[in-house]
Amino acid sequence: MDEARFLALALKNPVNLAIIDELHRLALPDAWLVSGCLVQTVWNVLTKRAVDHGIADYDVFYFDPDTSWDAEDVVIRQLQGRLDRLDAKIEARNQARVHLWYPAKHGLPYPPLSRSTDGIDRFLTQNTQVGVRRTDDGFDVYAPHGFNDVAGLIVRPNAGPNFSAANYALKAGRWKALWPELTVIAAR
C-alpha cells in the first residue's frame, strides 16, 4: 500500500477528515491526527466493516512550548467544543509536555520531545506510527515504517524507549478481538 492509498482509505471515515480539517483551521502548532483512528479505519475498509468499528478515540498531537496544563486544557476544550457534533472521543495532547506526566502514569521513562512526530515515533506498535495533517496544498502523511503492516493487517511491537510488553499484549489482544484477521507479532 502506498501513501495515496492509505490516505484515501483513512479519509473514508468522516470523523478523521473533520478533525484534520478543524486542526488546519485552528492552526495549532505542529498538529496531527495520529495512530489508531487512521489505521483502524483502513482495517475497517479492508475487512468491509463500518469505518468507525472498534475506534475507541481519536488522538490529536500538537507541539506547543507552553507546557502548562492550563494551556493544554484550553486546546482540549476548544477542540472538543468545535467538534462536539461528531459524537467522538477526541484526545488532544501537547507533545511538549508528555515527559511531565508519562513516567508517573506508566512507570516508564519518557525523555522530552522536540516535535509531534517524535511522539508518533514512540507509539507502542509500528503499524500505528502514522499521522496525517492538512496543508494548504493537500495533506502531509508521516509514517516512518510505511504502510505494509497496515495493509497486511499486521501488529508489530515498536521496541522504543518506553515499550511495555504488558501494555502491548493488552492493546494487541483488544485489537485481535475486534479484528480477528490481524496477525500479532509477539513482543520479545
N, CA, C and O atoms as a DFTB+ gen file, in Angstrom:
752 C
 N C O
     1  1       0.860      -1.168       0.000
     2  2       0.000       0.000       0.000
     3  2       0.906       1.231       0.000
     4  3       1.877       1.303       0.753
     5  1       0.579       2.171      -0.837
     6  2       1.356       3.406      -0.853
     7  2       0.633       4.490      -0.049
     8  3      -0.483       4.293       0.432
     9  1       1.293       5.623       0.079
    10  2       0.754       6.720       0.888
    11  2      -0.605       7.206       0.378
    12  3      -1.513       7.455       1.171
    13  1      -0.743       7.340      -0.934
    14  2      -2.005       7.838      -1.502
    15  2      -3.163       6.899      -1.175
    16  3      -4.253       7.353      -0.826
    17  1      -2.930       5.604      -1.287
    18  2      -3.982       4.617      -0.979
    19  2      -4.317       4.649       0.511
    20  3      -5.490       4.637       0.885
    21  1      -3.290       4.690       1.362
    22  2      -3.524       4.782       2.803
    23  2      -4.384       6.004       3.114
    24  3      -5.383       5.897       3.826
    25  1      -4.008       7.142       2.593
    26  2      -4.737       8.380       2.867
    27  2      -6.182       8.291       2.379
    28  3      -7.105       8.688       3.090
    29  1      -6.376       7.774       1.176
    30  2      -7.735       7.643       0.637
    31  2      -8.603       6.773       1.540
    32  3      -9.762       7.103       1.792
    33  1      -8.052       5.668       2.028
    34  2      -8.826       4.784       2.900
    35  2      -9.053       5.400       4.273
    36  3     -10.159       5.313       4.808
    37  1      -8.028       6.021       4.857
    38  2      -8.163       6.634       6.190
    39  2      -9.186       7.762       6.186
    40  3      -9.870       7.988       7.184
    41  1      -9.293       8.468       5.068
    42  2     -10.228       9.593       4.993
    43  2     -11.650       9.159       4.645
    44  3     -12.537      10.004       4.526
    45  1     -11.880       7.868       4.482
    46  2     -13.250       7.374       4.300
    47  2     -14.051       7.526       5.595
    48  3     -15.282       7.517       5.577
    49  1     -13.347       7.663       6.706
    50  2     -14.013       7.926       7.981
    51  2     -14.222       9.441       8.070
    52  3     -13.249      10.185       8.185
    53  1     -15.474       9.909       8.019
    54  2     -15.711      11.355       8.022
    55  2     -15.239      12.044       9.299
    56  3     -14.968      13.245       9.282
    57  1     -15.137      11.312      10.397
    58  2     -14.634      11.907      11.643
    59  2     -13.157      12.255      11.479
    60  3     -12.724      13.329      11.899
    61  1     -12.390      11.368      10.880
    62  2     -10.978      11.666      10.638
    63  2     -10.829      12.948       9.830
    64  3     -10.050      13.828      10.194
    65  1     -11.564      13.053       8.751
    66  2     -11.463      14.229       7.885
    67  2     -11.906      15.494       8.611
    68  3     -11.267      16.537       8.474
    69  1     -12.986      15.420       9.376
    70  2     -13.473      16.594      10.108
    71  2     -12.431      17.083      11.116
    72  3     -12.223      18.288      11.260
    73  1     -11.782      16.160      11.807
    74  2     -10.755      16.544      12.787
    75  2      -9.560      17.171      12.080
    76  3      -9.069      18.218      12.502
    77  1      -9.096      16.545      11.020
    78  2      -7.952      17.075      10.268
    79  2      -8.265      18.480       9.750
    80  3      -7.427      19.378       9.838
    81  1      -9.451      18.664       9.219
    82  2      -9.839      19.990       8.719
    83  2      -9.891      21.019       9.839
    84  3      -9.449      22.153       9.659
    85  1     -10.427      20.635      10.994
    86  2     -10.523      21.568      12.118
    87  2      -9.144      21.919      12.661
    88  3      -8.904      23.067      13.036
    89  1      -8.245      20.961      12.710
    90  2      -6.879      21.255      13.148
    91  2      -6.228      22.278      12.226
    92  3      -5.502      23.161      12.683
    93  1      -6.486      22.156      10.947
    94  2      -5.932      23.121       9.987
    95  2      -6.523      24.515      10.220
    96  3      -5.804      25.515      10.193
    97  1      -7.827      24.570      10.447
    98  2      -8.472      25.875      10.714
    99  2      -7.948      26.502      12.000
   100  3      -7.725      27.711      12.061
   101  1      -7.755      25.687      13.017
   102  2      -7.268      26.203      14.297
   103  2      -5.802      26.634      14.246
   104  3      -5.360      27.462      15.042
   105  1      -5.069      26.070      13.315
   106  2      -3.638      26.377      13.149
   107  2      -2.842      26.106      14.427
   108  3      -1.947      26.871      14.788
   109  1      -3.181      25.004      15.104
   110  2      -2.373      24.592      16.257
   111  2      -0.969      24.259      15.764
   112  3      -0.809      23.746      14.657
   113  1       0.035      24.542      16.561
   114  2       1.400      24.273      16.101
   115  2       1.687      22.775      15.980
   116  3       1.438      22.001      16.905
   117  1       2.214      22.389      14.824
   118  2       2.649      21.010      14.567
   119  2       1.557      19.996      14.928
   120  3       1.823      19.013      15.620
   121  1       0.340      20.235      14.460
   122  2      -0.815      19.408      14.827
   123  2      -1.065      18.296      13.816
   124  3      -1.027      18.509      12.604
   125  1      -1.321      17.102      14.349
   126  2      -1.558      15.900      13.543
   127  2      -2.689      15.080      14.152
   128  3      -2.831      15.025      15.373
   129  1      -3.486      14.447      13.313
   130  2      -4.348      13.353      13.746
   131  2      -3.484      12.103      13.626
   132  3      -2.846      11.887      12.596
   133  1      -3.458      11.274      14.676
   134  2      -2.467      10.199      14.721
   135  2      -3.079       8.849      15.102
   136  3      -4.169       8.769      15.669
   137  1      -2.345       7.811      14.774
   138  2      -2.466       6.492      15.356
   139  2      -3.670       5.669      14.935
   140  3      -4.013       5.572      13.757
   141  1      -4.302       5.076      15.951
   142  2      -5.321       4.053      15.751
   143  2      -6.497       4.455      14.897
   144  3      -6.951       3.663      14.070
   145  1      -7.002       5.650      15.067
   146  2      -8.193       6.042      14.298
   147  2      -7.928       6.012      12.795
   148  3      -8.838       5.751      12.008
   149  1      -6.707       6.274      12.403
   150  2      -6.337       6.218      10.987
   151  2      -6.175       4.769      10.534
   152  3      -6.781       4.341       9.552
   153  1      -5.356       4.028      11.258
   154  2      -5.069       2.632      10.911
   155  2      -6.330       1.777      11.003
   156  3      -6.596       0.962      10.119
   157  1      -7.095       1.959      12.058
   158  2      -8.291       1.143      12.244
   159  2      -9.347       1.444      11.184
   160  3     -10.096       0.549      10.791
   161  1      -9.419       2.674      10.723
   162  2     -10.316       2.977       9.608
   163  2      -9.888       2.181       8.378
   164  3     -10.726       1.602       7.688
   165  1      -8.582       2.154       8.104
   166  2      -8.092       1.382       6.958
   167  2      -8.418      -0.095       7.139
   168  3      -8.896      -0.743       6.207
   169  1      -8.162      -0.633       8.335
   170  2      -8.516      -2.038       8.588
   171  2     -10.004      -2.272       8.329
   172  3     -10.390      -3.275       7.728
   173  1     -10.828      -1.341       8.788
   174  2     -12.274      -1.499       8.613
   175  2     -12.671      -1.515       7.142
   176  3     -13.515      -2.312       6.735
   177  1     -12.071      -0.645       6.350
   178  2     -12.371      -0.643       4.919
   179  2     -11.902      -1.953       4.289
   180  3     -12.627      -2.569       3.507
   181  1     -10.687      -2.374       4.633
   182  2     -10.138      -3.600       4.051
   183  2     -10.930      -4.847       4.441
   184  3     -11.016      -5.797       3.663
   185  1     -11.513      -4.845       5.652
   186  2     -12.264      -6.018       6.124
   187  2     -13.772      -5.832       5.976
   188  3     -14.560      -6.638       6.471
   189  1     -14.157      -4.770       5.295
   190  2     -15.567      -4.498       4.970
   191  2     -16.453      -4.327       6.207
   192  3     -17.563      -4.855       6.279
   193  1     -15.928      -3.574       7.175
   194  2     -16.692      -3.219       8.367
   195  2     -17.070      -1.739       8.283
   196  3     -16.588      -1.011       7.416
   197  1     -17.932      -1.313       9.193
   198  2     -18.238       0.113       9.296
   199  2     -16.936       0.867       9.554
   200  3     -16.078       0.372      10.284
   201  1     -16.771       2.050       8.971
   202  2     -15.492       2.758       9.056
   203  2     -15.080       3.107      10.485
   204  3     -13.897       3.315      10.752
   205  1     -16.038       3.174      11.401
   206  2     -15.697       3.533      12.779
   207  2     -15.711       2.335      13.735
   208  3     -15.614       2.508      14.950
   209  1     -15.829       1.133      13.192
   210  2     -15.834      -0.082      14.021
   211  2     -14.589      -0.126      14.903
   212  3     -13.471       0.011      14.405
   213  1     -14.776      -0.316      16.207
   214  2     -13.675      -0.538      17.127
   215  2     -12.834       0.666      17.496
   216  3     -11.915       0.540      18.305
   217  1     -13.113       1.818      16.938
   218  2     -12.298       3.002      17.225
   219  2     -12.741       3.597      18.558
   220  3     -13.851       4.114      18.685
   221  1     -11.858       3.513      19.541
   222  2     -12.180       3.988      20.890
   223  2     -12.064       5.505      21.007
   224  3     -12.847       6.147      21.706
   225  1     -11.072       6.070      20.309
   226  2     -10.872       7.509      20.390
   227  2     -10.068       7.994      19.194
   228  3      -9.550       7.208      18.401
   229  1      -9.982       9.294      19.093
   230  2      -9.280       9.960      18.005
   231  2      -8.196      10.824      18.648
   232  3      -8.498      11.784      19.357
   233  1      -6.929      10.476      18.396
   234  2      -5.810      11.140      19.060
   235  2      -5.254      12.267      18.203
   236  3      -4.990      12.108      17.011
   237  1      -5.087      13.417      18.857
   238  2      -4.515      14.599      18.229
   239  2      -3.230      14.945      18.969
   240  3      -3.218      15.054      20.195
   241  1      -2.162      15.114      18.223
   242  2      -0.895      15.587      18.772
   243  2      -0.633      16.984      18.239
   244  3      -0.883      17.274      17.069
   245  1      -0.131      17.836      19.100
   246  2       0.382      19.132      18.675
   247  2       1.583      19.438      19.556
   248  3       1.819      18.756      20.553
   249  1       2.342      20.466      19.187
   250  2       3.551      20.781      19.932
   251  2       3.599      22.274      20.222
   252  3       3.847      23.093      19.337
   253  1       3.353      22.605      21.491
   254  2       3.357      23.997      21.939
   255  2       4.370      24.122      23.065
   256  3       4.290      23.376      24.041
   257  1       5.330      25.052      22.960
   258  2       6.335      25.193      24.014
   259  2       5.757      25.548      25.384
   260  3       6.432      25.376      26.399
   261  1       4.521      26.038      25.426
   262  2       3.863      26.300      26.715
   263  2       3.439      24.956      27.291
   264  3       2.456      24.366      26.844
   265  1       4.177      24.477      28.278
   266  2       3.922      23.147      28.835
   267  2       2.988      23.163      30.041
   268  3       2.917      22.180      30.778
   269  1       2.284      24.250      30.248
   270  2       1.353      24.297      31.375
   271  2       0.110      23.467      31.081
   272  3      -0.321      23.351      29.933
   273  1      -0.457      22.890      32.140
   274  2      -1.705      22.148      31.991
   275  2      -2.813      23.100      31.536
   276  3      -3.665      22.714      30.735
   277  1      -2.810      24.314      32.028
   278  2      -3.859      25.277      31.657
   279  2      -3.883      25.517      30.146
   280  3      -4.954      25.557      29.542
   281  1      -2.714      25.676      29.540
   282  2      -2.661      25.905      28.090
   283  2      -3.186      24.684      27.329
   284  3      -3.930      24.829      26.359
   285  1      -2.801      23.483      27.768
   286  2      -3.287      22.278      27.104
   287  2      -4.797      22.126      27.291
   288  3      -5.498      21.725      26.362
   289  1      -5.292      22.438      28.461
   290  2      -6.717      22.329      28.736
   291  2      -7.530      23.260      27.833
   292  3      -8.625      22.906      27.395
   293  1      -6.996      24.435      27.561
   294  2      -7.682      25.368      26.653
   295  2      -7.830      24.721      25.275
   296  3      -8.898      24.794      24.666
   297  1      -6.768      24.091      24.786
   298  2      -6.820      23.438      23.473
   299  2      -7.803      22.268      23.495
   300  3      -8.601      22.109      22.572
   301  1      -7.747      21.461      24.534
   302  2      -8.665      20.318      24.649
   303  2     -10.113      20.785      24.591
   304  3     -10.920      20.233      23.844
   305  1     -10.436      21.793      25.372
   306  2     -11.820      22.311      25.422
   307  2     -12.217      22.960      24.098
   308  3     -13.336      22.777      23.619
   309  1     -11.305      23.710      23.520
   310  2     -11.603      24.377      22.248
   311  2     -11.877      23.349      21.150
   312  3     -12.848      23.474      20.403
   313  1     -11.031      22.352      21.058
   314  2     -11.202      21.338      20.031
   315  2     -12.483      20.540      20.258
   316  3     -13.227      20.281      19.312
   317  1     -12.741      20.155      21.492
   318  2     -13.959      19.402      21.782
   319  2     -15.198      20.243      21.479
   320  3     -16.173      19.736      20.924
   321  1     -15.163      21.516      21.837
   322  2     -16.294      22.392      21.559
   323  2     -16.576      22.520      20.071
   324  3     -17.731      22.525      19.645
   325  1     -15.525      22.624      19.292
   326  2     -15.690      22.765      17.840
   327  2     -16.115      21.463      17.161
   328  3     -16.713      21.482      16.086
   329  1     -15.799      20.331      17.801
   330  2     -16.078      19.039      17.179
   331  2     -17.099      18.206      17.947
   332  3     -17.264      17.018      17.666
   333  1     -17.773      18.804      18.894
   334  2     -18.752      18.088      19.709
   335  2     -19.820      17.412      18.860
   336  3     -20.343      16.362      19.232
   337  1     -20.137      18.006      17.736
   338  2     -21.167      17.467      16.841
   339  2     -20.819      16.079      16.305
   340  3     -21.699      15.356      15.837
   341  1     -19.551      15.706      16.371
   342  2     -19.110      14.422      15.830
   343  2     -19.433      13.249      16.747
   344  3     -19.403      12.095      16.319
   345  1     -19.741      13.544      18.015
   346  2     -20.012      12.498      18.994
   347  2     -18.883      11.463      19.013
   348  3     -19.118      10.256      18.966
   349  1     -17.643      11.978      19.084
   350  2     -16.453      11.125      19.109
   351  2     -15.560      11.563      20.260
   352  3     -15.498      12.746      20.593
   353  1     -14.875      10.610      20.860
   354  2     -13.938      10.928      21.925
   355  2     -12.624      11.382      21.282
   356  3     -11.933      10.602      20.627
   357  1     -12.300      12.653      21.484
   358  2     -11.099      13.237      20.893
   359  2     -10.125      13.532      22.028
   360  3     -10.471      14.215      22.992
   361  1      -8.913      13.014      21.906
   362  2      -7.896      13.209      22.931
   363  2      -6.746      14.013      22.347
   364  3      -5.931      13.488      21.588
   365  1      -6.686      15.282      22.704
   366  2      -5.611      16.167      22.250
   367  2      -4.541      16.240      23.327
   368  3      -4.842      16.435      24.504
   369  1      -3.280      16.082      22.911
   370  2      -2.163      16.125      23.848
   371  2      -1.025      16.946      23.271
   372  3      -0.599      16.743      22.134
   373  1      -0.541      17.886      24.090
   374  2       0.625      18.681      23.735
   375  2       1.860      17.819      23.950
   376  3       2.191      17.473      25.084
   377  1       2.533      17.476      22.875
   378  2       3.695      16.592      22.961
   379  2       4.880      17.233      23.680
   380  3       5.805      16.534      24.094
   381  1       4.859      18.548      23.828
   382  2       5.929      19.232      24.561
   383  2       5.864      18.968      26.054
   384  3       6.832      19.215      26.773
   385  1       4.710      18.460      26.534
   386  2       4.579      18.248      27.981
   387  2       4.382      16.790      28.394
   388  3       4.186      16.522      29.579
   389  1       4.427      15.852      27.469
   390  2       4.206      14.441      27.803
   391  2       5.223      13.942      28.823
   392  3       4.875      13.170      29.717
   393  1       6.470      14.372      28.698
   394  2       7.506      13.910      29.633
   395  2       7.223      14.323      31.075
   396  3       7.816      13.773      32.003
   397  1       6.325      15.283      31.269
   398  2       5.997      15.751      32.618
   399  2       5.069      14.789      33.364
   400  3       5.113      14.724      34.593
   401  1       4.234      14.044      32.644
   402  2       3.259      13.171      33.304
   403  2       3.408      11.688      32.966
   404  3       2.938      10.842      33.727
   405  1       4.042      11.356      31.860
   406  2       4.103       9.972      31.399
   407  2       4.773       9.026      32.411
   408  3       4.222       7.963      32.698
   409  1       5.940       9.380      32.957
   410  2       6.594       8.436      33.894
   411  2       5.725       8.097      35.105
   412  3       5.706       6.946      35.540
   413  1       5.010       9.072      35.655
   414  2       4.157       8.797      36.809
   415  2       2.963       7.921      36.422
   416  3       2.552       7.054      37.194
   417  1       2.416       8.145      35.245
   418  2       1.240       7.387      34.813
   419  2       1.593       5.963      34.393
   420  3       0.848       5.029      34.687
   421  1       2.730       5.789      33.701
   422  2       3.059       4.487      33.121
   423  2       4.274       3.804      33.752
   424  3       4.569       2.651      33.435
   425  1       4.974       4.503      34.636
   426  2       6.128       3.897      35.286
   427  2       7.301       3.645      34.354
   428  3       8.139       2.781      34.617
   429  1       7.358       4.395      33.273
   430  2       8.419       4.237      32.284
   431  2       9.038       5.601      31.980
   432  3       8.358       6.622      32.086
   433  1      10.316       5.632      31.604
   434  2      10.943       6.911      31.261
   435  2      10.348       7.481      29.974
   436  3       9.849       6.747      29.122
   437  1      10.413       8.784      29.858
   438  2       9.916       9.438      28.655
   439  2      10.679      10.749      28.473
   440  3      10.241      11.795      28.953
   441  1      11.814      10.695      27.784
   442  2      12.588      11.918      27.574
   443  2      11.771      12.972      26.811
   444  3      10.883      12.620      26.035
   445  1      12.063      14.246      27.025
   446  2      11.337      15.309      26.330
   447  2      11.428      15.162      24.806
   448  3      12.412      14.659      24.263
   449  1      10.384      15.611      24.153
   450  2      10.302      15.579      22.695
   451  2      10.601      16.963      22.132
   452  3      10.559      17.958      22.855
   453  1      10.901      17.018      20.852
   454  2      11.144      18.312      20.217
   455  2      10.123      18.634      19.131
   456  3      10.121      19.742      18.594
   457  1       9.261      17.684      18.804
   458  2       8.197      17.897      17.798
   459  2       7.182      16.755      17.926
   460  3       7.454      15.742      18.570
   461  1       6.034      16.928      17.316
   462  2       4.965      15.924      17.417
   463  2       5.352      14.577      16.825
   464  3       4.973      13.538      17.365
   465  1       6.090      14.576      15.738
   466  2       6.444      13.297      15.128
   467  2       7.347      12.465      16.036
   468  3       7.397      11.242      15.899
   469  1       8.064      13.111      16.967
   470  2       8.823      12.345      17.962
   471  2       7.880      11.488      18.811
   472  3       8.219      10.361      19.173
   473  1       6.707      12.018      19.126
   474  2       5.707      11.267      19.879
   475  2       5.155      10.106      19.071
   476  3       4.933       9.022      19.610
   477  1       4.933      10.326      17.785
   478  2       4.469       9.254      16.904
   479  2       5.501       8.134      16.865
   480  3       5.148       6.955      16.867
   481  1       6.777       8.509      16.831
   482  2       7.850       7.516      16.790
   483  2       7.848       6.616      18.021
   484  3       8.370       5.502      17.961
   485  1       7.282       7.063      19.120
   486  2       7.297       6.290      20.361
   487  2       6.041       5.437      20.578
   488  3       5.883       4.835      21.641
   489  1       5.164       5.380      19.600
   490  2       3.977       4.546      19.773
   491  2       4.357       3.100      20.044
   492  3       5.426       2.641      19.642
   493  1       3.483       2.397      20.720
   494  2       3.692       1.018      21.150
   495  2       3.822       0.041      19.983
   496  3       4.524      -0.965      20.083
   497  1       3.144       0.341      18.880
   498  2       3.181      -0.545      17.717
   499  2       3.661       0.224      16.489
   500  3       3.367       1.408      16.322
   501  1       4.400      -0.471      15.639
   502  2       4.902       0.174      14.420
   503  2       3.780       0.524      13.458
   504  3       3.834       1.559      12.795
   505  1       2.765      -0.325      13.375
   506  2       1.691      -0.086      12.418
   507  2       0.899       1.177      12.739
   508  3       0.282       1.757      11.846
   509  1       0.904       1.612      13.998
   510  2       0.163       2.840      14.344
   511  2       1.057       4.074      14.354
   512  3       0.614       5.152      14.750
   513  1       2.284       3.936      13.932
   514  2       3.171       5.089      13.856
   515  2       2.851       5.879      12.582
   516  3       3.628       5.904      11.627
   517  1       1.693       6.514      12.606
   518  2       1.240       7.316      11.469
   519  2       0.578       8.588      11.961
   520  3       0.020       8.640      13.057
   521  1       0.651       9.598      11.135
   522  2      -0.029      10.849      11.405
   523  2      -0.402      11.511      10.095
   524  3       0.280      11.349       9.083
   525  1      -1.501      12.262      10.128
   526  2      -1.968      12.992       8.942
   527  2      -2.338      14.400       9.361
   528  3      -2.952      14.617      10.405
   529  1      -1.953      15.354       8.525
   530  2      -2.385      16.737       8.726
   531  2      -2.638      17.371       7.370
   532  3      -2.064      16.978       6.355
   533  1      -3.514      18.364       7.387
   534  2      -3.828      19.102       6.165
   535  2      -2.808      20.217       6.001
   536  3      -2.344      20.817       6.971
   537  1      -2.479      20.472       4.757
   538  2      -1.640      21.612       4.406
   539  2      -2.448      22.484       3.443
   540  3      -3.550      22.115       3.037
   541  1      -1.909      23.603       3.095
   542  2      -2.599      24.457       2.122
   543  2      -2.705      23.775       0.760
   544  3      -3.586      24.107      -0.034
   545  1      -1.811      22.825       0.489
   546  2      -1.783      22.141      -0.806
   547  2      -2.360      20.727      -0.793
   548  3      -2.402      20.073      -1.836
   549  1      -2.805      20.246       0.363
   550  2      -3.316      18.879       0.450
   551  2      -3.107      18.296       1.822
   552  3      -3.670      18.786       2.801
   553  1      -2.301      17.249       1.906
   554  2      -2.070      16.565       3.171
   555  2      -0.594      16.203       3.318
   556  3       0.103      15.947       2.336
   557  1      -0.139      16.190       4.568
   558  2       1.139      15.585       4.931
   559  2       0.813      14.275       5.619
   560  3      -0.108      14.207       6.434
   561  1       1.559      13.241       5.296
   562  2       1.419      11.956       5.964
   563  2       2.786      11.587       6.522
   564  3       3.793      11.629       5.815
   565  1       2.805      11.228       7.795
   566  2       4.038      10.784       8.438
   567  2       3.878       9.312       8.784
   568  3       2.945       8.932       9.490
   569  1       4.783       8.491       8.289
   570  2       4.722       7.045       8.540
   571  2       6.133       6.473       8.409
   572  3       6.507       6.005       7.333
   573  1       6.921       6.502       9.483
   574  2       8.314       6.083       9.380
   575  2       8.515       4.619       8.976
   576  3       9.592       4.263       8.497
   577  1       7.508       3.769       9.156
   578  2       7.624       2.360       8.776
   579  2       6.788       2.027       7.549
   580  3       6.645       0.859       7.190
   581  1       6.241       3.043       6.909
   582  2       5.439       2.800       5.723
   583  2       4.090       2.187       6.066
   584  3       3.591       2.329       7.183
   585  1       3.511       1.506       5.092
   586  2       2.129       1.037       5.221
   587  2       1.952      -0.461       5.005
   588  3       0.823      -0.951       4.977
   589  1       3.058      -1.198       4.853
   590  2       2.933      -2.643       4.599
   591  2       2.235      -3.367       5.735
   592  3       1.389      -4.226       5.488
   593  1       2.575      -3.036       6.992
   594  2       1.903      -3.699       8.113
   595  2       0.432      -3.329       8.190
   596  3      -0.403      -4.166       8.534
   597  1       0.110      -2.090       7.873
   598  2      -1.296      -1.672       7.876
   599  2      -2.056      -2.474       6.819
   600  3      -3.101      -3.056       7.107
   601  1      -1.532      -2.502       5.612
   602  2      -2.194      -3.222       4.523
   603  2      -2.258      -4.722       4.785
   604  3      -3.220      -5.384       4.396
   605  1      -1.237      -5.254       5.443
   606  2      -1.190      -6.688       5.725
   607  2      -1.885      -7.081       7.009
   608  3      -1.860      -8.250       7.394
   609  1      -2.514      -6.111       7.687
   610  2      -3.209      -6.363       8.954
   611  2      -2.271      -6.997       9.980
   612  3      -2.613      -7.973      10.648
   613  1      -1.075      -6.409      10.083
   614  2      -0.042      -6.909      10.986
   615  2       0.173      -5.924      12.124
   616  3       0.307      -4.721      11.899
   617  1       0.205      -6.439      13.339
   618  2       0.511      -5.651      14.530
   619  2       1.908      -6.065      14.973
   620  3       2.165      -7.231      15.273
   621  1       2.803      -5.082      15.005
   622  2       4.209      -5.355      15.306
   623  2       4.667      -4.418      16.427
   624  3       4.381      -3.222      16.382
   625  1       5.373      -4.945      17.430
   626  2       5.821      -4.077      18.524
   627  2       6.861      -3.055      18.062
   628  3       7.650      -3.316      17.154
   629  1       6.843      -1.913      18.693
   630  2       7.860      -0.888      18.488
   631  2       8.691      -0.851      19.759
   632  3       8.294      -0.244      20.753
   633  1       9.832      -1.494      19.723
   634  2      10.661      -1.623      20.927
   635  2      11.437      -0.331      21.200
   636  3      12.667      -0.339      21.255
   637  1      10.722       0.761      21.369
   638  2      11.329       2.049      21.663
   639  2      11.625       2.197      23.140
   640  3      11.490       1.244      23.908
   641  1      12.028       3.392      23.535
   642  2      12.476       3.610      24.913
   643  2      11.375       3.459      25.972
   644  3      11.684       3.253      27.146
   645  1      10.140       3.553      25.592
   646  2       9.063       3.444      26.577
   647  2       8.169       2.228      26.309
   648  3       6.984       2.239      26.643
   649  1       8.743       1.176      25.702
   650  2       7.968      -0.016      25.372
   651  2       7.625      -0.812      26.627
   652  3       8.447      -0.968      27.530
   653  1       6.396      -1.308      26.661
   654  2       5.936      -2.183      27.735
   655  2       5.292      -3.414      27.098
   656  3       4.280      -3.304      26.405
   657  1       5.879      -4.574      27.335
   658  2       5.321      -5.811      26.786
   659  2       3.906      -6.050      27.294
   660  3       3.056      -6.547      26.555
   661  1       3.650      -5.701      28.551
   662  2       2.306      -5.888      29.120
   663  2       1.294      -4.990      28.412
   664  3       0.202      -5.441      28.064
   665  1       1.645      -3.734      28.199
   666  2       0.739      -2.815      27.501
   667  2       0.526      -3.251      26.054
   668  3      -0.579      -3.146      25.523
   669  1       1.583      -3.735      25.428
   670  2       1.483      -4.236      24.059
   671  2       0.514      -5.413      23.993
   672  3      -0.339      -5.469      23.108
   673  1       0.645      -6.346      24.922
   674  2      -0.226      -7.523      24.939
   675  2      -1.688      -7.122      25.121
   676  3      -2.572      -7.680      24.470
   677  1      -1.945      -6.164      26.000
   678  2      -3.323      -5.692      26.207
   679  2      -3.891      -5.059      24.943
   680  3      -5.003      -5.378      24.524
   681  1      -3.119      -4.163      24.342
   682  2      -3.581      -3.469      23.141
   683  2      -3.785      -4.453      21.993
   684  3      -4.819      -4.427      21.327
   685  1      -2.806      -5.315      21.762
   686  2      -2.910      -6.279      20.668
   687  2      -4.078      -7.244      20.897
   688  3      -4.759      -7.628      19.946
   689  1      -4.307      -7.628      22.136
   690  2      -5.424      -8.514      22.445
   691  2      -6.766      -7.867      22.172
   692  3      -7.671      -8.503      21.630
   693  1      -6.898      -6.599      22.549
   694  2      -8.139      -5.859      22.269
   695  2      -8.385      -5.776      20.772
   696  3      -9.497      -6.012      20.301
   697  1      -7.336      -5.440      20.028
   698  2      -7.468      -5.321      18.576
   699  2      -7.798      -6.661      17.930
   700  3      -8.636      -6.724      17.030
   701  1      -7.149      -7.732      18.379
   702  2      -7.382      -9.059      17.795
   703  2      -8.833      -9.487      18.003
   704  3      -9.419     -10.150      17.148
   705  1      -9.407      -9.104      19.142
   706  2     -10.817      -9.418      19.388
   707  2     -11.734      -8.657      18.427
   708  3     -12.773      -9.174      18.016
   709  1     -11.355      -7.450      18.077
   710  2     -12.164      -6.620      17.180
   711  2     -11.920      -6.919      15.705
   712  3     -12.830      -6.825      14.881
   713  1     -10.686      -7.280      15.384
   714  2     -10.294      -7.592      14.003
   715  2      -9.574      -8.948      14.022
   716  3      -8.344      -8.986      14.038
   717  1     -10.320     -10.055      14.021
   718  2      -9.703     -11.383      14.123
   719  2      -8.729     -11.685      12.986
   720  3      -7.904     -12.591      13.105
   721  1      -8.815     -10.943      11.895
   722  2      -7.930     -11.154      10.742
   723  2      -6.486     -10.718      11.023
   724  3      -5.580     -11.059      10.262
   725  1      -6.269      -9.974      12.098
   726  2      -4.942      -9.451      12.392
   727  2      -3.940     -10.557      12.696
   728  3      -4.281     -11.585      13.282
   729  1      -2.711     -10.326      12.289
   730  2      -1.587     -11.143      12.710
   731  2      -0.806     -10.326      13.726
   732  3      -0.338      -9.229      13.420
   733  1      -0.668     -10.853      14.923
   734  2       0.023     -10.143      16.008
   735  2       1.410     -10.758      16.168
   736  3       1.547     -11.949      16.448
   737  1       2.423      -9.936      15.986
   738  2       3.808     -10.360      16.183
   739  2       4.101     -10.250      17.679
   740  3       3.881      -9.199      18.281
   741  1       4.593     -11.324      18.271
   742  2       4.854     -11.340      19.708
   743  2       5.998     -10.393      20.067
   744  3       6.958     -10.236      19.312
   745  1       5.872      -9.768      21.234
   746  2       6.956      -8.919      21.755
   747  2       8.048      -9.805      22.305
   748  3       7.775     -10.891      22.817
   749  1       9.270      -9.355      22.202
   750  2      10.403     -10.148      22.711
   751  2      10.972      -9.523      23.932
   752  3      11.931     -10.043      24.502
